[in-house]
């Protein structure tokens, strides 16, 4: 289990580095750098393992963002000959990513309505969050079709008879609504690590994670990297 988790984290970190580099590569030809990704880490767990994975991932990516911020600051200072007037657009982009980085909670603590509101459906469907109707806009009034690409990193355990854990039930129920348009999560990339036990058979193994990944893709989300699988019954 630990080995599989670490391999997944390494893949996420590798792809996330590529994502940041690509999002800031325009700085060589333009005067500013735009961060194209914001990040949310969510988990559902019965015994705490998925939560531990989420915390480890959060720490790795947070440390990397801090590293990039220091790297940008050093580069800008060198380009300006030690003068603080150098271009700090890359630094600002990483700071923006740090500011808009949700460090993780369970799906239902995050909120089913809030989860749906991460999507940027091109239709004028209304979604309500905390009693306020967004009507195709984010909470700050930004048109959702213009929202930046968001990365959602998910750690999903399977429990019982190939079922979702208690702390994702409300979110899962909301995701199954037939009224959600098929392009609702077109602004979303997902990285999903599914936890299970092969002793329960191939159909039940990591079934909850596989169902969630399938539903998210069905609603327009793209896979940020291959889905990861962890077998609780396999030694390191």
C-alpha positions in Angstrom: 0.0 0.0 0.0 2.7 2.5 1.0 4.7 1.7 -2.2 1.7 2.2 -4.4 0.8 5.5 -2.7 4.3 6.8 -3.1 4.4 5.9 -6.8 1.1 7.8 -7.2 2.4 10.8 -5.3 5.5 10.8 -7.4 3.4 10.8 -10.6 1.2 13.6 -9.3 4.2 15.7 -8.4 5.8 15.1 -11.7 2.7 16.1 -13.7 2.0 19.0 -11.4 5.5 20.4 -12.0 4.9 20.1 -15.7 1.5 21.8 -15.3 3.1 24.7 -13.5 6.0 25.0 -16.0 3.6 25.0 -18.9 1.3 27.5 -17.3 4.2 29.9 -16.8 6.1 29.2 -20.1 4.4 32.2 -21.7 6.6 34.5 -19.6 9.4 34.2 -22.2 7.2 35.8 -24.8 4.8 38.0 -22.7 5.2 40.4 -19.9 3.1 38.4 -17.4 2.6 34.9 -16.3 -0.8 33.4 -15.7 -1.4 30.5 -13.3 -3.8 28.2 -15.0 -4.5 25.8 -12.2 -5.9 25.9 -8.7 -5.8 22.8 -6.5 -8.3 21.1 -4.2 -7.5 17.9 -2.3 -10.4 15.7 -1.0 -10.6 12.3 0.6 -13.1 9.7 1.7 -12.0 7.1 4.2 -13.2 4.6 6.7 -10.0 3.9 8.6 -8.0 7.0 8.0 -5.6 5.8 5.3 -7.0 8.1 2.5 -6.8 11.1 4.9 -3.1 10.3 5.5 -2.4 10.1 1.8 -4.1 13.4 1.3 -2.0 15.1 4.0 1.2 13.7 2.5 0.2 14.9 -1.0 -0.7 18.4 0.4 2.7 18.6 2.1 4.6 17.6 -1.0 2.8 20.0 -3.3 2.9 22.9 -0.8 6.7 22.4 -0.4 7.1 22.4 -4.1 5.1 25.6 -4.6 7.2 27.3 -1.9 10.3 26.1 -3.7 9.1 27.5 -7.0 8.3 30.8 -5.3 11.9 31.0 -4.0 13.2 30.0 -7.4 11.2 32.8 -9.1 12.3 35.3 -6.5 16.0 34.3 -7.0 15.7 34.5 -10.8 14.0 37.9 -10.7 16.6 39.3 -8.4 19.4 38.0 -10.6 17.9 39.5 -13.7 17.6 42.8 -12.0 21.1 42.7 -10.7 19.9 42.5 -7.2 17.4 45.2 -7.7 13.9 44.5 -6.4 12.4 46.1 -9.5 12.9 42.8 -11.6 9.9 41.0 -13.1 8.2 39.0 -10.4 5.3 37.8 -12.5 6.2 34.1 -12.0 6.6 34.7 -8.2 3.1 36.3 -8.2 1.7 33.3 -10.1 3.0 30.9 -7.6 1.8 33.1 -4.7 -1.7 33.0 -6.4 -1.6 29.2 -6.5 -0.6 29.1 -2.8 -3.5 31.4 -2.0 -6.0 29.4 -4.0 -4.9 26.0 -2.7 -7.4 24.0 -0.6 -5.4 21.7 1.6 -7.9 19.0 2.1 -11.0 17.7 3.9 -13.5 14.9 3.3 -15.9 15.3 0.4 -19.0 15.9 2.5 -17.2 18.3 4.8 -16.2 20.3 1.7 -19.9 20.1 0.8 -21.8 18.6 -2.1 -23.1 21.9 -3.4 -19.6 23.4 -3.2 -18.2 20.5 -5.1 -20.7 20.9 -7.9 -19.9 24.6 -7.9 -16.3 23.8 -8.9 -17.6 22.9 -12.3 -18.0 25.4 -15.1 -21.1 24.2 -17.0 -21.5 26.1 -20.3 -25.3 26.2 -19.7 -27.1 28.7 -17.5 -27.9 26.1 -14.8 -28.2 27.4 -11.4 -26.3 25.9 -8.4 -26.8 27.1 -4.9 -24.0 27.3 -2.3 -24.6 28.4 1.3 -28.1 29.7 0.3 -26.8 31.9 -2.6 -27.6 31.2 -6.2 -24.6 31.4 -8.5 -26.4 31.2 -11.8 -23.4 30.2 -13.9 -20.9 32.4 -11.9 -18.4 31.7 -9.2 -18.8 33.3 -5.7 -16.7 36.3 -6.7 -18.9 37.0 -9.8 -16.5 35.5 -12.4 -18.2 33.8 -15.3 -17.7 30.1 -14.7 -16.9 29.4 -18.4 -13.9 31.7 -17.9 -12.7 30.1 -14.7 -9.2 28.7 -14.6 -8.5 25.0 -15.0 -8.7 23.4 -11.5 -6.9 20.3 -10.4 -8.8 18.1 -7.9 -6.7 15.4 -6.2 -8.9 12.7 -4.7 -8.2 9.8 -2.3 -11.1 7.4 -2.2 -11.5 4.3 -0.1 -13.9 1.4 -0.8 -15.9 -0.1 2.1 -18.6 -2.6 2.7 -20.1 -4.2 -0.4 -17.9 -2.2 -2.8 -19.5 1.0 -1.5 -18.5 4.6 -0.9 -17.6 5.6 2.7 -19.9 7.7 4.8 -18.0 10.9 4.3 -18.7 11.1 0.6 -22.3 9.8 0.5 -23.9 13.3 0.0 -21.4 14.3 -2.7 -21.9 11.0 -4.5 -25.7 11.4 -4.4 -25.4 14.9 -5.8 -23.1 13.7 -8.6 -25.7 11.2 -9.7 -28.3 13.8 -10.5 -29.5 13.4 -14.1 -29.9 17.2 -14.4 -26.1 17.8 -14.4 -25.0 18.6 -18.0 -22.3 16.3 -19.5 -19.8 19.2 -19.8 -20.2 20.5 -16.3 -16.7 19.6 -15.1 -15.0 20.4 -18.4 -12.7 22.9 -16.5 -11.6 20.1 -14.1 -8.7 17.7 -14.2 -8.7 14.9 -11.6 -5.9 12.8 -10.1 -7.5 9.9 -8.2 -5.9 7.3 -5.9 -8.3 4.5 -5.0 -7.8 2.3 -1.9 -9.2 -1.2 -1.5 -8.5 -4.8 -0.8 -8.1 -7.4 -3.6 -9.3 -10.1 -1.2 -12.9 -8.9 -1.9 -12.6 -9.8 -5.5 -11.8 -8.0 -8.8 -15.2 -6.4 -9.1 -15.2 -5.0 -5.5 -11.5 -3.9 -5.5 -11.3 -0.1 -5.5 -14.9 0.0 -6.8 -15.7 3.3 -5.2 -12.8 5.1 -6.7 -13.4 3.6 -10.1 -17.0 4.6 -10.0 -16.1 8.2 -9.0 -13.5 8.5 -11.7 -15.9 7.2 -14.3 -18.7 9.6 -13.2 -16.4 12.6 -13.2 -15.1 11.8 -16.8 -18.8 11.3 -17.8 -19.4 14.8 -16.6 -16.6 16.3 -18.6 -13.6 16.1 -16.3 -10.2 15.0 -17.7 -7.7 12.7 -16.1 -4.6 14.5 -14.9 -2.7 11.3 -14.6 -3.5 7.6 -14.5 -5.8 6.5 -11.7 -3.7 4.9 -8.9 -4.6 1.8 -6.9 -3.6 0.7 -3.5 -4.2 -2.8 -2.1 -4.6 -2.9 1.6 -3.7 -6.6 1.6 -0.4 -6.3 -0.2 2.8 -5.9 1.8 5.1 -3.0 0.9 
